[in-house]
Amino acid sequence: MLSKFKRDRHQQHLAQLPKLSQSVADVTMLYAPTDFRKTILEKIATATQRICIVALYLENDDAGREILSALYDVSRIRPELDISVIVDWHRAQRGRIGAAKTATNADWYCEMARQYPDSSVPVYGIPVNTREALGVLHLKGFIIDDLLLYSGASLNDVYLHRHDKYRYDRYCLIRNRRLTDTMFTWIDHHLKNAEAVHRLDQPVRPKSPEIKNETRQFRHDLRGFDYQFTGDASNEELTVTPLVGLGKHSLLNKTIYHLMPCTEKKLTICTPYFNLPVILARNIIRLLRQGKEVEIIVGDKTANDFYIPQDQPFKIIGALPYLYEINLRRFLSRLQYYVNNGQLIVRLWKDADNSYHLKGVWVDQQWILITGNNLNPRAWRLDLENAVLIHDPQEQLAEQREQELATIRQHTTVVNHFRDLESIADYPVKVRKLIRRLRRIRIDKLISRIL
């Protein structure tokens, strides 16, 4: 068990975090991607001061076009609005993994700018590293006036359930002027004005190799850029704390690490890709040994966005969901005792052929972490991540909290034994051969660190 000193150390970290006072009436959880899409469009249309859209990507499809067109429309109606879109530099200049080469999202941004010469919707590309595989912009949050719309979702048809399929995520609305000012100012100072950052809605822009030195310096600088604000609330009231970070020693990672051991009764974790950093897996094991309850909700491998049905041509990227399932099976095999006694509850999410993209941490009834962080080695070391930590000591958000978790659990089944999960021998032949080949050359461990 953790010593009293160590328990106090974890609790002390959370107690010392600066916190912003939050009205319970100004926190709203949404429970469906269609509601999130409608809310985004409604808030864009009624914005009066500023709109800052931050996402991994804004896709050139029906949902993406709906969002970008709405931004141009409101810019034309209210030209005084401060509007910007922040996306990953590399992701915007390539197509989807495994898809045929076509015009990129950046090409579309330029075309939209040509179509609306009298409106201004600048799109900034953020190069978190010199190569996409080594780090991307994984910040989340749309700032519209004093409202933060936070989700792990990017902007396209499937994330916003524009057609038949959806990718399930979390959707939270927080109205708080100090919170949005803090996040907006950070983006303005550290992203938009960085030497490595360039506009993607302009056809004349440098190639990635041409800005590699600026990108390396930018990445180095990002490691030291935390949100800057002074707390105005105590530890006895409803509060929010914005967190941002790059690299394993970031304040965000430290807070996730310290948050988990503060569990008194129950810890709940959601992640779409079961590939926990070792330090977090150890936290879970310690909690179980202390007699605490741990619930982990992950996507079934068929609900992974990289999953390829067996009736479609197989691509190497399609092995990823199986690698994640192997990780989960191995984890459960070590901890089957705690599954048997009811302390460890693992749920697999599956709803027809839809996909699962949820992430977050709930500690007892008091702490809620809303984040785009996948709680995996890539998020821990490579990507630029952020989060909002909610402290609710009086349990004012209990009803919304329970409704959100109940909605998430609705399409889940409990894994009662590690053998309930398929083993490598059960996988399709092409998957089985590829995984064994990767293991022979020991590249599977490298893959787990960057995907």
N, C-alpha and C positions, 0 to 999 in steps of 0.2 A: 504493500500500500504506500501511497505518497505520504511522506512525513508531513506534520503540521506546518513546518517551515515552507515546504514546497507548495502546499495548498495555499498558504497565505501569499506566496510569491505570485501565483497565477491570479488570485483574486486582487492582489495589489495592482497588477498591470491593468486590469479592467477598471478598477476604481480610479486610477490616475489618468485614464484617457480623458481628454477634454470632451465635454458633452454639450449639445445644444438643446435647449428646452423645446419640447414638441407638444402641440395640442393633439389630443386623441381624435378630435373631430376632423383633423387634417391629415389623417392616415387612412387610406382606403386600399384594400386588397381587391384585385380583380381575379377572376377564376377561369377565364377563357380567353384564348388569343383573339377571337372575334371582338370581344369587348375591348381588349387592348387596342386593336386597330381602330375601332370607332372612336375611342377616347383620344388617340393621337391626332386623328383628323379633326375632331371637334376642337381640341385645344390649339392646334395650329391655326385654325380658321378664326379663333377669337383672341389670339395673342395681341398684346398691345405694346410690349417693350422689347422682348428678345426671344429668340428661338435658337437653341444649340442642340443639334442632333448628333449624338456620339454612338457609333456602332462599329462592329468589325467590318460590316459592309452594308451598302444600300444597293440592292440588286435591280437590274433592268428587267423587271417582270411586272405583272399587273399591280401587285401590291407596292412594289418600289416606285413604279411610275405614278401611282396614286399619291404617295407621300411627297415625291419631289415636285409633282405638279401643284400640290397644295401649297408647298413652300413658295413656288414662283407666283402663284395666285395671290397669296397674302402679301408678298413683297410688292406686287403691282398695286394692290389696294392701299397698303400702308408702307410706303417706301422708307419711312423713318425707322422701321423695325431693324434691329440688329440680328441678322440671320446667318448661321453658319452650319455646315455639315462637316463632321470629323470622322474619317474612316481610315482603315489601314492602307498604307501606300502600296504594298505588294499585292494584297488581295484585290484591290480595285483594278489592277492592270493585268489580271489573268482571268481565265474562265474557271468554271467549276472543275474540281479534280475529277479526272476520268472522262470529262465531256469533250466533244469535238471543239477545235479552236474556232472561236467566233469573235465578234467585236466585244470589247471589254466594257466593264461598268464605267471606266474613265472615259472611253469614247462617247458613251451615252451622256455623261455629265457635260462634255464639251458641246455635244449636239443641242442639249437643252439650253445651254448658255447662249448658243447662236440663235435659237428660236425666240429667246426672251432677252433681247439686247438691252431693254430698258429696265430690267429687274436684276437684282443682285442676290444670288444664292451661292456664295463661295463654298467650294468643297476642298477641304484640306486633306492631303495624304500624309499619314504619320509613319515614317520608317523606324520601327522600334529596333530593327537590326538590319544588317546588310542583306540577309536572306530571310524569307518568310519562315522557313523551317526552324530558324533560330530565335524567333520572337516576333509577336504581332501586337498590334493595338487591340487589347481585349477589354478596354474601358467600356462601361455601360452608362446609360442614363440620358434622358432627353430633358433639357431644361427649357421650360416655356414659362416666361415671366417668373413667378416665384414658386412654380410647381416643378417637382422632379418626378418624371415617369421612369421608374427603374425596372428593368427586366434583363435577363440574360440573352434575350432574343436579338438577332439581327433583323434586317428589314427585307423580307421577300415574301413570296406567296405562301410558303409552307409555315414560316414562323408566325405569320399573321392570319393563317387559315383563310386565305383569299379564295381558295377553291375547295376541292374535296379533302385533301390531306392537310394535317397540321403537325407542327412540332411543338410539343407542350413545354411551357416554361413558367416562370413566376412573373407576376405583374403587380407592381406596387406604386401607388401615387402618394407622394408626401408633399404637402404644401408648407414651405418653411423658407422664408426669405434669406435667413443667414446661411442655411444649408446650401441653397442654390447659388447665392453670391460666392460662397467659398469654392464650390466646384467650378463655377463659371470663370472666376478670376484665375484659378489654377490653369484652366484650359487656355485662357487668353494669354497668360504670361509664359507658360512653359511649352505649349504645343504650337499655337498659331504663329508665334514670333520666333521659333527656333530656326536656325540656319539650315537645318536638314529638311525642314518641312516646306512642301511646295503645293501649289494649287493643282487639283486634278481636273477642274473644269476649264482649264486653259490648255490649248493644244501644244504650246511651246513649254516643255518642261524637261528637266534633265533625266537621263537614264540612271538607274540605280547604281551602277558602278562609278558614275561620275560624282556621286555624293557619298561614297563609302566612308571617306574620312570624317565628313560632317556627321554621318549617321553614327559612327563609332563614338564620337564625342557626345552626341545627343544621348545615346544610350547610357554612357557614363554619367552624364548630368542627371538623367531621369532617376537614377538610383538615390539621389539626395533630395528629390523634390516631393515632400509630403504636403498635404493640404495644410494651409496656414490659417488658423482661427483660434480665438480665445473662447473657452467654454463659458457658458452662462447659466449652468444648471447643476444641481446636486445629484448625488447617487440615489436619492429617494423619490425621484419623479421620472416621468416619461421623457426620454431623451433620444437623440440621434447623434451618431458620430460618423462622419465620412472618413473613409480610409482609402489610400492609394499606395501602390508600390510596385517595384520591379526588382527582382532578385530575391534569393532565399532569406536575406536578412532584412527585408522590408518591414515596415510597421504593420502592414496588412497581414503578412505571414506570421509575424510575432503574435499579433492579436488572435488569429485563428488558433495558433498553437496554445496560447494561454486560456482561450475561451473553453476549450473542450474539458480540461481537468477541473474546471469550476462546477461541473455537473454534480448536483446533489442527488438527483433521482434519475433523470432520463435525458439522454442525448439523442437527437435525431439529425441525420445527415442525408442530404440528397446530392447525388452526382450522376451525370450521364455515363461517365467512363470510369469504371472501377479500377483505379490505378493510384492508390493513395501514396503520398510520400511516406517514407519509413517513419518519420517523426510523428505523423498523425496516426498511423497504424499502431504505434506503440502507445499513444494516448488512449486509444480504444481498448487495447488489451489491459492497460492499467485500470481503466474504469470497470471493466468486467471483473477483474480480480478483486476490486473493492466492493463488488456486489451491486454496482449500478446497472441500469438498463440502457442498451444501445440499440437504436433502430436505424437501419441503413436502407434507403430506397434508391435503387438503381434501375436503369432500363434493361429490359430483356435484350438479348443480342439482336433480335429481329426488330427492336425499336430504336436501334442505334442508327444515326444518320449515315453511317458508312456501310450499313448492311446491304448486301446484294442478294436478292432472292435467287434460288437455285435454277430457276428457269431463265435467268438472264446471264449474259456473258460475264465470266469471272474476271475481276481485276485485282491486282495486288492489294489495293486499299481495302478491299472487301474482307481481308483477313483480320482487320483491327477488332471488330466486335467479338471475334472468337478469342483473340488475345486477352481482351478484357474479361471475358467469361472464364478463361483459364486462371486469371488472377483471382477472381472471386471464388472459384472452386477451391483453389489452394488456400486462400484465406479462411474459408469456412471449414476446411478439413482440419486446420490447426485448432479451430475454436468450436468444434462440434459440441463439446461439453456444455458450452454456454447457450448454444442453440437449443439443446435438449432441455435445459432447465428454464428456458424462457427469457433469459437475460438478453440474448442477442437475437434480434428480429431482423431478418433480411427480406425485403420485398422486391419483387421484380415487376416493373411497370410494362404493360402491354395493352394497347387498344387498337385492334385490327392492324392495319399497315401504317399507322401513324408513328411518329417518333418522339423521343423523350429527351429533353434538354435541361432539366431542372438542376439547380445547385443551391445550396444553402445549409445553414446550421441553426438548430433550435436547441437551446439549453434550458431545461426545466420550463418554467412558465415565464422566465424573466428576460431571456436574451434571444434576439432574432437577428441572424446575419443574412442580409440580402446581397447577393453578389453574382458576378459572372464568372467567378473563379471556379474551375472544375475540380479543385482539390486534388490535383494530380501533379507529377513532377514538372510538366511543362508550365503549368500555371505558377508553380512554386519558384521556378528559376528563370524562365525565358520570356514570358509575356508581361505586358504592362496591364495590371489588373486594378480594380477598385471594388468598393463595397460600402454599404451603409449598415452600421451596427445599431440596432434598436435595443435600448434598455427599458424594460417595462416592469419595475419592481412592484407596482400596485396591480399588475395584471389587467390593465385597462384594455389591452388588445386581445384578451383571452378569446373572445368570441370569434373574431376574425382569424386569429391564429389557428383555432381548432377547425374552423371551416376550411381554411386553406389546406391544412394537413388532411382533413377528411376527403377533400376533393382530389388531392394527390393520390391518396390510398385507394380511391374508388376503382381504379383499373390495375390493381396490384394483386399478386399472389405471394404467399409466404413460402420461403424456401425452408423446408423442415429438415433437410439433410443435404450435405454437400453432394451426395450422389444423385440428387434430383437434377443437378446440372449435368449437361452432356460433358463427356470427356473427349479428348482428342480423337480417340478411336471412333467416336460417333459422328465426327464431322464429315462433310463432303470430301471426296477424294482429293480435289485440287487444294482445298484448304488444309487438309491433313498433310499433304506433301510439302506445301509451302512452309507451314509452321515447323515441321521437322527439319527442313532445310535451313530455316532461319536459326533454329536452335544449334545446329551443327556448327555454324559459323559464328554463333554467339551474338548475332545482331539483334535478336529479339529484345535484349535489355536496352540497347541503344534506342530502338524504336519506342520503347515504353517511356523513355525520357523526353522525347521530342514530339509525341503525338498524344 
